[in-house]
Amino acid sequence: MNLGESKCKPCEGGIPALSPDEISKMRHQIGPDWIIHDNLKLSKEYLFVNFSHTMDFIKKVADLSEQEGHHPVMHIYYGRAIIEFWTHSINGLSENDFIMAYKVDRI
């Protein structure tokens, strides 16, 4: 799977979360600074020079999230933002989370 060419698919639950082996395989396609928490959640901290730059980035993440139909939890501070992805409906990680992590890093 090429994450850059993939689109998020609607997930209403009823599918299993990715297994540790599947997570390991997908892990190699995203940046090494993404943290995987207990095979349930991805997070990454981004640093900026000021609030305006932080908000410019957040706006781009929001626009991408709307396009893909998969939304992160975003923690916004003066010069940093923390982005978290997981698929709530399956209480774990899905392909969508890795697709979004890959695409957010290209903003």
N, C-alpha and C positions, 0 to 999 in steps of 0.2 A: 504494500500500500504506500503510495506517495502522498504524504500529508498535504503538501502544497497544492496538489491537484484535486484533492478530495473536498466534498461538501458535507456539512453536518446533516445527519438524518434525524427526523423527529423520533424521540424516544419517550414513550408513555409508560415505560416499565414493562415487566413481563419478560425481560431478557436478563441474562446473568451479567454481572459486572465482569470486567476483564480479569482473567486469572493472573497470578504473578508471572507466569511464563509469557503471556501475551503483553503484559505491561513491560516486561524486560525487553521484548522485541521492539515495541513502539518507543521505548525510552531513548533508544539510539538515534531517533529521528528528530528529537527536540534538543534544545540547548542544555548543556550540562548544569546550568544554574537553576533549572527547574527542580524543585524539591518534591519528591513523592512521599506523602505521609501515609504510612501503614497500608499502602496499595489502595487507598481510598480517595485521595485528593492530590492535586498538583498545585503548587504555588510558586510564585517568583516575585522578587522585589525589584523594582525599577527605580533608579535614582535620577533626579533632575536638578537643574540649577535654581529653579524657583517654582512658585505655585502656577504661574501661567504656563510654563512648559509641561508641568504635571497635568494640568487640565486639558491641554492640547492632546496629550497622549490618551487620557481617559476618554475624550470625545471620539477619538479614532477607534479605540477599543469598543466603545458603545456602538458606533456605526457598524463595525465588523460583526459584532454580536447580533445586531438586528438582521443583518444580511444572512448570517448563518443560522439564526434561530436557536443559538446556544449562548447562554449568558453567564458571565462570571460573577463572583462576589468580588467587589473592589473596595479596598481600603485606601483612602486618599489622605495624604498629608501634604505639608507645605512643599517639600522637594522630593517626595517619593510616593510610590504607589505599590501596593501589593495586590496581585491578581491571583485569584483562586478558581480552579475549575474542578468540578466533579459533577456527576450526573445524579441529581437528587432523586429521580424516580427509581433508580436502581441502587441507591446508596453506595455508590462506588464509581470507579472510572470506566468510561466508555471510549470508543474511538473518537467521538466528538470532542472529548476533552483534549486529546492529543492533537487533533486537527486545529483546534483553537489555540493551543499553546504554540504550535508551529507558526500559525498565521499572526498571532500577536507579536511574536519576536521579529516579524518582518515589517512591522509598522515603523 
